[in-house]
């Protein structure tokens, strides 16, 4: 039975190697409809991708590289950027080359079509799924949620602590977990990430008043400096000269106020070297496969911050008194 994971996760498995290990194995892989992976070695002048399946040549014709929306053509760049990367596929046939060698015919489009019908179409808002970062833009990160099918993770959904660019949190190729945020009328899926990074209370429990800890300067305002202690937890420090966004700062925790969701800080020192990027999941994705609701704010807080995942293909974020 196929699993519909992001591209790059199958290629290192013994099952994938076995599926491609010989001509007989390739024939069996085709008969059973197995989704396998290999690295695209080159793209020819016809925009077909070429592979070496443990000594057996394989080709993926241009029209088989990606499942396109009805009436849309696959862009050349979508094919060219596959070179040098793991590509998932199903084997759809064999042909005899001019040199007499048997060549496998591959289809990523067929693998994506099966992924959509058997996995993507079953997803609901609140479902927790693995994903892999494919590229980063100012407005968010694009993530592979299965067989190269891409979803948008907008920058405001990456974490509670505001960042200037997704590269502050991720690198291309990172494997992460996401939550289905909403599904639009055309079937496009949008995901979120911050709901997996813990509530205010869970994050604040890692600290106590009187400690001096490190943080990342996220913004400098006239009235103070916002410093991220964890991706879902930031505090406000008193103004200090010479502190810049992106700096790593040593901060003294003056007070922690759950009822106001505030942490008051004093900057002891800062320097330009960025702090190592890190985040921790407070939800075990292996055990938690669906989140109907996530409440960030502590009980009794003056402000309510929560996300309600509605199975009618949408989510609602509530922030108010």
N, C-alpha and C positions, 0 to 999 in steps of 0.2 A: 504494500500500500504506500502511495506517495505521501510525503510530507511537503508542505508548501512553505518552505523557509526562504529567507533572503538568499540571493546569489552569493556564492563564496562559502556557504556553510556545508555543502555536500562534498566539495572537491577533496577534502582531507579525510573523508571517511573510508573505511575498508569496503563498505558496500558499494561506494562509487567506483573504487578501483576494480572491484570484482565485476561490476556491470560493464566495464570497458576493456577488460583484460585480454580478450581474444575475439576473433571473428564470430565464433559460436556464442560467446557472451554477448556480443553486440546484437546478434540475431535474437537471442532470448530477451534482451533489453527492449528490443522493438516489439516483440510479440506480447510482452507483459505491460507495455506502455510506461516503463520506468522513466522517471525524470532523473537525468544524470547531469554532470558538469565537467567542463574542461576549459582550459585557457585558449582564447582565440589568438592564433599566432600571427595572422595577417589579414588584411582586407585587400582584395584585388580590384582591378579597374571596373569591374561590374558591381562592386560593393557587396560581394559575397565574402563571408568569413570562412577562414580555413583553420583546421585543427589537426592535431596528431593524437589519435587515440591509441596510445601505447603501440605505435608502429603502423597503425592502420589510418590512412588519410581520411579526412571527413570534410565536408563542405556544408555551409549553411547559406542557401541562396538569399539574396536581398529580401525577398518577400516573406521569408521565414524568420527574419531577425527579431521582429517585434509585432505584437498584436496591436493594430491601430484601431482607433475609433472609426465607426462607419463613415465613409466619405473622406477620411483623412489619409494622407500618405506618410510613410515613415520618413523622417528627416535624415539626410545623409549623416549629420553629426551624431545621431543616435546609434548609427551603425559603426562609424569610425571610432567612437569612444569605447567600443567593446574590446578593441584590440589590446591584448596584454592583460585582460581581466577574465575571471571565471565567468562562464556563460552557461546557463542551464538550457536543457534541450530534451526533446524526445527524438528518437531515431524513427524516421518515416519511410526509409527505403535505402536501397543500395544501387550503385551503378558501377559499370566497368570503365575505367579510364583508358586513355589512348595507350598508356604504357602497360596495360594489362592488369593493373592493380585494382582491387575492389575498394570502392570509396563509399563511406556511409553518408547519407543525406540527413541533415539535422534540422530540427525546427524548434526554435525558442518560442515562436508564435503559438505552437500547439501546446507547449508546456504552460504558457501564460493563460491560454484559453481554459485549460483544465483547472488551473489554480483559481481563476475567476469563478468558474462554475461550482467548484467543490469546496472552496475555502472562502474567498473574498465575499461571495454572495451570501454566506451564512453569518457574517460579522454584524454585530450590533454595537451601538454606542455603549461604552463601558467595558468592552472586551479588551483584555490585556494580551498583546502579541509582541513577538520579537521583531526587530527591524534593524536595518543597517544604513548608516549615513552614506549617501551617494554623492551629494554635493551641497555646498553652502552658498547662500545668498544673504544680502543684507536683511531681508524680510523673514528669513527662516531657513530651515534645513529640509532638503528632500531626502526621504528615506525609502528604502526598498522594504516592502512588507510581505514579499513573497514572489519568487521567480522573476525578479526584476520589475515587478509592478510598483510604481512609485506613488508615494503619498506626501503631502505637505505637513511639516511640523512648523507652525509659525513661531516667530521669535518670542512672542508673549506667552506661549504655551511650553517653552523649554524649562523654565523654572520660575519660582515666585520672585526671586531676586532678579532685577532687570539687568540685562546685558546689552552691550552696544552692538555685538555681532555674534552669530552662532558659533564662530570659531573660538569665542571665549569659553565655550563649554565642550565642543566636539571637534573631532578631526574626521575627514573623509575616511571611510572604512570602519569606523567605530561600530561595534555591535551594541545595541541598546534595547530597552523595552519601551513600548508606547501603549497608550490607551486610545481606542477608537473614539474620536471626538464627535464627528458627525458624518453623515453620508448624504450627499446632495441628490437632487432629482436625476442627474445624469449618471449616478452611481460612483462619482468621485469620492474618495475617502480622505478625511482629514484626521490627523492624530494629535495627541497631546502627551506631555511627558511629566509635567510638574506634579501631577497627582500621585506619582510613584516616589517622590522625593521627601515624603513625610510632612506632617502637620507642623504648625508653629510650635506646639507643645513638645512634639517628639524631637524637633531640632533644638529647641531651647534647653531641653533636658541634658544636652551634652555640655552645657556651660553653667557656670555659677558666678555670682557677683564676687569681685575681688580677684578673679583670674586675669592674667595677661595672656592674650592669645594672638594668632595671626589672622588677618583677613585681607580681602581684596577691595581696594577703593573702586566703587562703581560710579559715583558722581560726586562732584564738589559744588555745593550751593552756598549762597551768602549766609544762610542760617546754620549750616553744618555740612558734614561729610557722611555720605551713605557708604557703609562698609559691609561687604558680604562676608559672613562668618561661615555659612554653608549655602549651597544653591537655593534652598528654600528659607533662608533666614538672613536678614540684614539688620544692622543697627545704625543709629545716628550718633556720630561723634561731634564734639564741639569743633568749631573752625580752627584751623591751624595752617600757618603759612608753609608753602612749599610742597603741599600734598597734591598729587595729580591722579586723575582717573587711570586705573590699571596698575597703580603702585601696590606693592605688598606692604601692609602696615602691621606693626605691633600695637595692639589696643588693650587698654585696661577696661574691664567690664565694671562700670559704675553701678548699674542696677538692671534688673530684669523685671518687667512689668507685664504679666500675662493678661491682665484685664484690659490693657491698652495695646497689646501685641507690640510692645516697644522694648528695645534694648538700648540703654544709654552707654556710650563709649567715650573714652579719652584716647586720642592718638599719642602713643609714646614715641614712635619713630616710624619712618616710612622710607622705602627705597624703590627704584624703578624696576627692579627685576620682578617679573610676574610670578605669582604663586603657582605651584603645580596644579593643573586642572584635576579635579576629583569630584565625584558624586557617588552617593550611596542610595540604594533602593531600600525604602522602609517597608515595602510590600514584597513578599516572595512571589515572583511571577510564576514559579513552578506550581505554587499552591493556589494563588489567587488568579483566576482566569477571567473574572468579571468584577467591575466596581460599579454598583448602582449609584453610589453617592460618595463624595469625599468632602469632609469638613476640615478646612485649614485652621480656622479660628478656635481658640480654647473655649471651653464652656464658661459662660459668664462674661465673655469679652464684650466690650461695647460695640464692636463691629463684627458682623457675620461675613465670612468668606467661605463659600462652598461651591462645589460643582455637582450638579445633578445630571446624570446621564439618562436621557429619555430614550426608550427603545423605539420611539417613533422617529428614529433617524436624526436625532439632534441632541445637543447638550446645552445646559444652561448654567452659566456662572453667576453666582449671586454675591455681590459685595455691597453691604449696606449696614445701617444701624439695626 
